Amino acid sequence: MSPLIKRPIPLLLALAISTWCLASRYLHAEEPPQEIRIAGLFDLTGGGAIWGKSERNAFLLACKDFQKAHTGLKVTPIVEDTMFSSRQTVTALQKISSVDKVGYVIGATWETTVAMMPLCEAKKIICLSPSYHGKEYYARPWRYNFTAWFDDREYAGALVNHINERGYKRIAIFAALTPYYDSLVEHFTPRFKGQITNTQRMVLDERDFRSMIAKVPLDVDGVVMLLDNAGQIQAFLKQWSELRRDRPDIYSDDLIAYLEPPEDIARYGFRYFYSYPIFEQGALHEFNQRYRSEFHELPQGSSAVVAYDEATLLLSCMASSQKVDAVRECLVTTREYHGLSGTFSFNGKQTASGRQIGIKPLERYPAPS
């Protein structure tokens, strides 16, 4: 064979080997990790921001921890600010659904959740609220709206039971006009064994309570104060102390423990009692330490640990299947989920069972974590 024929053989062999290597690399290339997209809708700039910011942080922390434990997945969290506005909450949900193409949501903060519940249902978006569990969850057979938060009816029950046990005969009620406080008043009123002398309702931005306070008889044993924490509580207490010498016991929900702006309300001379969610302390301590390590502060508001648990549970269900009905079935059938907020179950429903509410005095402010 002539040299002219021999020389191309090494070149052809090299090309063949190169082609085989490239094909082998392509055939054996690692597949990209499965992406899980999950959204968080929280109040970051409105009246519930003191809880919403901690919910957001806990949500992101859950995504980070889940990603670390599941290296074959890619967790992509998306966060939107609801601004404690029903309109903005719906707008944010429409955006994450239509633009971001996300069908799984942790949110919203507090009662702005109510505004988005019909849209979650209509678009088959699975939505878990970390800080609202009102009567709306029982108004119709929802399929895609869930909550692992504590039942508003139990908040009211804890308050009225404690008041009845102390033998109070006459009380007055001051409550803001929100779905959450509507639930508390509705469930408190028929269970109180004494007389309710006044039930005063007001909008969230009301700060002048003088005429309302003047209508309360001097012999009331206590006042049920269900007001917003962004200055409304402080305005009410300050005006009562200026107008009257009597100091009936004050009963409230746990917002009184997270005042914004902060203020030592002990100086007004009242005794305060408030309802609060009971968490498993060992697990809560673990969460608080993990949160502090990540964000260099403790969470503000009780709902952060619930947001963490909801996100972790939802991600676990999504990792098994991203078909919405399969994820829904995974949530519905959850029994004795051992989270950092304690053990809870859905037991075929959209609301968590296994939660308890307690009552304790507010002996110093800020309340101990």
C-alpha positions as CSV (number, residue, x, y, z in Angstrom):
1,M,0.0,0.0,0.0
2,S,1.3,3.4,-0.9
3,P,2.2,6.1,1.8
4,L,-0.6,8.2,0.4
5,I,-3.1,5.6,1.4
6,K,-1.6,4.9,4.8
7,R,-1.4,8.4,6.2
8,P,-5.3,9.1,6.6
9,I,-5.8,6.0,8.9
10,P,-4.5,7.6,12.2
11,L,-6.7,10.7,11.4
12,L,-9.8,8.6,10.8
13,L,-9.1,6.6,13.9
14,A,-8.7,9.8,16.0
15,L,-12.0,11.1,14.6
16,A,-13.8,7.9,15.4
17,I,-12.5,7.8,18.9
18,S,-13.4,11.5,19.4
19,T,-16.9,10.9,18.1
20,W,-17.3,7.9,20.4
21,C,-16.1,9.9,23.4
22,L,-18.5,12.8,22.7
23,A,-21.4,10.4,22.2
24,S,-20.6,8.5,25.3
25,R,-20.3,11.8,27.3
26,Y,-23.7,12.9,26.0
27,L,-25.4,9.6,26.7
28,H,-24.0,9.4,30.2
29,A,-24.4,13.1,31.1
30,E,-26.1,13.8,34.4
31,E,-29.7,14.9,34.0
32,P,-30.4,18.4,35.4
33,P,-32.0,18.3,38.8
34,Q,-35.8,18.4,39.0
35,E,-37.0,21.9,39.7
36,I,-39.6,22.6,42.4
37,R,-41.0,26.1,42.3
38,I,-42.9,27.3,45.4
39,A,-44.1,30.8,46.3
40,G,-44.5,32.7,49.5
41,L,-47.0,35.5,49.9
42,F,-46.4,37.5,53.1
43,D,-47.0,41.0,54.5
44,L,-43.6,42.7,54.3
45,T,-44.6,46.4,54.4
46,G,-48.1,46.6,55.9
47,G,-49.8,46.3,59.3
48,G,-48.9,42.6,59.7
49,A,-45.2,43.0,58.7
50,I,-43.9,42.2,62.1
51,W,-45.2,38.6,61.6
52,G,-45.0,38.6,57.8
53,K,-41.2,39.2,57.6
54,S,-40.6,36.3,60.0
55,E,-42.9,34.1,58.0
56,R,-40.9,35.0,54.8
57,N,-37.6,34.2,56.5
58,A,-38.9,30.9,57.9
59,F,-40.2,30.0,54.4
60,L,-36.8,30.7,52.8
61,L,-35.1,28.8,55.6
62,A,-37.3,25.8,55.0
63,C,-36.5,25.9,51.2
64,K,-32.8,26.1,52.0
65,D,-32.9,23.2,54.5
66,F,-35.0,21.1,52.1
67,Q,-32.6,21.8,49.2
68,K,-29.6,20.8,51.4
69,A,-31.3,17.5,52.2
70,H,-32.4,16.8,48.6
71,T,-29.4,17.4,46.3
72,G,-31.2,15.8,43.4
73,L,-33.8,18.6,43.4
74,K,-33.6,22.3,42.7
75,V,-35.9,24.3,45.0
76,T,-36.8,27.8,43.6
77,P,-38.6,30.0,46.1
78,I,-40.5,33.1,44.9
79,V,-41.6,35.8,47.4
80,E,-44.3,38.5,47.0
81,D,-45.3,41.3,49.3
82,T,-49.1,41.4,50.0
83,M,-48.8,44.7,51.9
84,F,-51.6,43.6,54.3
85,S,-54.0,44.5,51.5
86,S,-56.7,42.2,50.1
87,R,-56.3,43.7,46.7
88,Q,-52.5,43.3,46.7
89,T,-52.8,39.7,48.0
90,V,-55.0,38.8,45.0
91,T,-52.7,40.6,42.6
92,A,-49.7,38.8,44.0
93,L,-51.4,35.5,43.6
94,Q,-52.4,36.2,40.0
95,K,-48.8,37.2,39.3
96,I,-47.2,34.0,40.7
97,S,-49.8,31.9,38.9
98,S,-49.8,33.6,35.4
99,V,-46.3,35.0,35.2
100,D,-44.2,32.7,37.4
101,K,-46.3,29.6,36.6
102,V,-46.3,28.5,40.2
103,G,-49.2,26.5,41.7
104,Y,-48.0,26.0,45.3
105,V,-48.2,28.8,47.9
106,I,-47.4,29.4,51.5
107,G,-49.4,32.5,52.6
108,A,-50.9,34.9,53.1
109,T,-50.2,36.6,56.5
110,W,-53.3,36.9,58.7
111,E,-56.7,37.5,57.4
112,T,-55.6,38.8,53.9
113,T,-55.7,35.0,53.3
114,V,-59.5,35.3,52.9
115,A,-59.2,37.4,49.8
116,M,-57.2,34.9,47.9
117,M,-59.1,31.7,48.9
118,P,-61.6,31.8,46.0
119,L,-58.8,32.3,43.5
120,C,-56.7,29.5,45.0
121,E,-59.8,27.3,44.5
122,A,-60.6,28.5,41.0
123,K,-57.1,28.1,39.7
124,K,-56.4,24.9,41.6
125,I,-53.5,26.5,43.4
126,I,-52.6,24.8,46.7
127,C,-52.4,27.5,49.3
128,L,-51.4,27.1,53.0
129,S,-51.8,30.0,55.3
130,P,-49.3,30.1,58.2
131,S,-51.3,32.6,60.4
132,Y,-55.0,32.4,59.6
133,H,-57.6,29.8,60.6
134,G,-60.9,31.5,60.5
135,K,-64.5,30.6,60.0
136,E,-64.1,30.9,56.2
137,Y,-62.4,27.5,56.2
138,Y,-65.7,26.0,57.3
139,A,-68.0,28.0,55.1
140,R,-67.7,25.7,52.1
141,P,-65.9,22.4,51.2
142,W,-62.6,23.8,50.0
143,R,-60.2,21.5,48.1
144,Y,-57.0,23.6,47.7
145,N,-57.0,25.9,50.7
146,F,-55.2,24.6,53.8
147,T,-53.9,25.9,57.1
148,A,-51.8,24.5,59.9
149,W,-52.4,27.6,62.1
150,F,-54.4,27.5,65.3
151,D,-58.2,27.7,65.1
152,D,-59.7,31.2,65.8
153,R,-62.5,29.5,67.7
154,E,-60.0,28.1,70.1
155,Y,-58.5,31.5,70.7
156,A,-62.0,32.7,71.6
157,G,-62.6,29.6,73.7
158,A,-59.5,30.0,75.7
159,L,-60.4,33.7,76.5
160,V,-64.0,33.0,77.5
161,N,-63.2,29.9,79.5
162,H,-60.6,31.8,81.6
163,I,-63.0,34.7,82.1
164,N,-65.9,32.4,83.1
165,E,-63.6,30.5,85.6
166,R,-62.7,33.7,87.3
167,G,-66.4,34.5,87.8
168,Y,-66.6,37.8,85.9
169,K,-70.1,39.1,85.7
170,R,-69.8,42.1,83.4
171,I,-67.4,42.8,80.6
172,A,-67.1,45.1,77.6
173,I,-65.7,44.1,74.2
174,F,-63.6,46.3,71.9
175,A,-62.8,44.7,68.6
176,A,-61.5,45.8,65.2
177,L,-63.5,45.0,62.1
178,T,-61.5,42.2,60.5
179,P,-62.4,38.6,59.6
180,Y,-60.2,37.3,62.4
181,Y,-61.8,39.4,65.1
182,D,-65.2,38.7,63.7
183,S,-64.6,35.1,64.4
184,L,-63.4,35.7,67.9
185,V,-66.4,37.9,68.8
186,E,-68.8,35.5,67.2
187,H,-67.5,32.5,69.2
188,F,-66.9,34.4,72.4
189,T,-70.2,36.1,72.8
190,P,-72.6,33.1,73.3
191,R,-70.2,31.3,75.6
192,F,-69.8,34.1,78.2
193,K,-71.9,33.4,81.2
194,G,-72.3,36.9,82.4
195,Q,-73.4,40.2,80.8
196,I,-71.7,41.9,77.9
197,T,-72.3,45.6,78.7
198,N,-70.9,47.0,75.4
199,T,-69.6,45.6,72.1
200,Q,-67.7,48.3,70.2
201,R,-66.4,47.6,66.7
202,M,-64.1,49.9,64.8
203,V,-62.0,50.0,61.6
204,L,-58.3,49.2,61.8
205,D,-57.1,52.8,61.5
206,E,-59.3,54.1,64.3
207,R,-57.2,55.7,67.1
208,D,-59.8,57.8,69.0
209,F,-61.6,55.6,71.5
210,R,-62.7,58.3,73.9
211,S,-66.5,58.3,73.2
212,M,-66.5,54.5,73.2
213,I,-64.7,54.3,76.5
214,A,-67.2,56.8,78.0
215,K,-70.1,54.4,77.3
216,V,-68.6,51.6,79.4
217,P,-70.1,51.2,82.9
218,L,-67.8,51.8,85.9
219,D,-68.4,48.3,87.4
220,V,-67.2,46.1,84.6
221,D,-64.9,43.3,85.7
222,G,-62.9,43.1,82.5
223,V,-62.4,44.3,79.0
224,V,-61.9,42.0,76.0
225,M,-59.6,44.1,73.8
226,L,-59.2,42.7,70.3
227,L,-57.3,45.4,68.5
228,D,-54.7,45.8,65.8
229,N,-51.1,46.0,67.1
230,A,-49.9,49.0,65.0
231,G,-50.5,51.6,67.6
232,Q,-54.2,50.8,68.1
233,I,-53.7,48.9,71.4
234,Q,-51.5,51.6,72.8
235,A,-54.0,54.4,71.9
236,F,-56.8,52.5,73.6
237,L,-54.9,51.9,76.8
238,K,-53.5,55.4,77.0
239,Q,-56.9,57.0,76.5
240,W,-58.6,54.8,79.1
241,S,-56.0,55.6,81.7
242,E,-56.4,59.3,81.0
243,L,-60.2,59.3,81.1
244,R,-60.9,56.8,84.0
245,R,-59.5,55.7,87.3
246,D,-60.8,52.2,87.2
247,R,-58.5,49.5,85.8
248,P,-60.5,46.4,84.8
249,D,-58.5,43.3,83.7
250,I,-57.6,43.4,80.0
251,Y,-58.0,40.2,77.9
252,S,-56.5,40.1,74.5
253,D,-55.0,37.8,71.9
254,D,-51.2,37.4,71.5
255,L,-50.7,40.6,69.4
256,I,-50.4,42.4,72.7
257,A,-47.1,40.6,73.1
258,Y,-45.7,42.0,69.8
259,L,-46.5,45.7,69.9
260,E,-45.4,47.9,67.0
261,P,-44.1,50.4,67.9
262,P,-42.7,48.7,71.1
263,E,-43.9,50.1,74.4
264,D,-43.9,49.0,78.0
265,I,-47.6,49.0,78.7
266,A,-47.2,48.0,82.3
267,R,-47.1,51.7,83.2
268,Y,-50.9,52.0,82.5
269,G,-51.7,50.0,85.6
270,F,-53.8,47.2,84.1
271,R,-53.5,43.4,84.5
272,Y,-53.2,41.8,81.1
273,F,-54.1,38.3,80.1
274,Y,-53.6,37.0,76.6
275,S,-54.3,33.9,74.5
276,Y,-51.3,32.3,72.8
277,P,-50.5,29.2,70.7
278,I,-48.9,26.3,72.6
279,F,-45.9,24.9,70.9
280,E,-43.7,21.9,71.7
281,Q,-40.9,23.8,73.5
282,G,-38.0,21.5,72.6
283,A,-38.8,21.6,68.9
284,L,-39.5,25.4,69.0
285,H,-36.2,26.0,70.7
286,E,-34.5,24.0,67.8
287,F,-36.3,26.2,65.3
288,N,-35.4,29.4,67.1
289,Q,-31.7,28.4,67.2
290,R,-31.8,27.6,63.5
291,Y,-33.5,30.8,62.7
292,R,-31.1,32.9,64.8
293,S,-28.1,31.2,63.2
294,E,-29.4,32.2,59.7
295,F,-30.8,35.7,60.4
296,H,-29.0,36.8,63.6
297,E,-32.2,37.4,65.5
298,L,-35.2,35.6,66.8
299,P,-38.4,35.4,64.8
300,Q,-41.1,38.0,65.6
301,G,-44.6,36.5,65.9
302,S,-45.7,33.0,66.6
303,S,-46.4,32.0,63.0
304,A,-42.8,31.8,61.7
305,V,-42.3,28.2,62.8
306,V,-45.7,27.2,61.3
307,A,-44.6,28.8,57.9
308,Y,-41.4,26.6,58.2
309,D,-43.4,23.4,58.8
310,E,-46.0,24.2,56.1
311,A,-43.2,24.8,53.5
312,T,-41.3,21.7,54.5
313,L,-44.4,19.5,54.3
314,L,-45.5,21.0,51.0
315,L,-42.1,20.5,49.5
316,S,-42.0,16.9,50.6
317,C,-45.3,16.3,48.9
318,M,-44.2,18.1,45.7
319,A,-41.0,16.0,45.7
320,S,-43.1,12.9,45.3
321,S,-45.3,14.3,42.5
322,Q,-45.9,17.7,41.0
323,K,-49.4,16.9,39.9
324,V,-51.7,19.1,41.9
325,D,-54.2,16.5,42.8
326,A,-51.5,14.1,44.0
327,V,-49.9,16.9,46.1
328,R,-53.3,17.7,47.5
329,E,-53.9,14.1,48.4
330,C,-50.5,14.0,50.1
331,L,-51.5,16.9,52.3
332,V,-55.0,15.8,53.1
333,T,-53.8,12.4,54.3
334,T,-51.1,13.8,56.5
335,R,-51.4,12.3,60.0
336,E,-49.2,13.1,63.0
337,Y,-46.7,15.2,61.1
338,H,-43.9,15.9,63.6
339,G,-42.9,19.4,62.8
340,L,-41.0,22.1,64.7
341,S,-44.3,23.7,65.6
342,G,-45.4,20.4,67.2
343,T,-47.3,17.4,65.9
344,F,-50.4,18.1,63.8
345,S,-52.6,16.2,61.3
346,F,-55.0,17.1,58.5
347,N,-56.9,13.9,58.7
348,G,-58.7,14.2,55.4
349,K,-59.4,17.9,56.0
350,Q,-57.9,21.3,55.0
351,T,-57.4,22.5,58.6
352,A,-54.9,21.1,61.1
353,S,-55.9,19.3,64.2
354,G,-53.8,18.8,67.3
355,R,-53.3,22.5,68.1
356,Q,-54.0,24.0,71.5
357,I,-54.4,27.6,72.8
358,G,-53.4,28.7,76.3
359,I,-53.9,31.8,78.5
360,K,-51.2,33.6,80.5
361,P,-50.6,36.9,82.1
362,L,-48.4,39.5,80.4
363,E,-46.1,40.1,83.3
364,R,-43.4,42.1,81.4
365,Y,-42.9,43.6,78.0
366,P,-41.6,42.5,75.6
367,A,-43.0,39.1,76.3
368,P,-40.4,36.4,76.7
369,S,-39.9,34.3,73.6
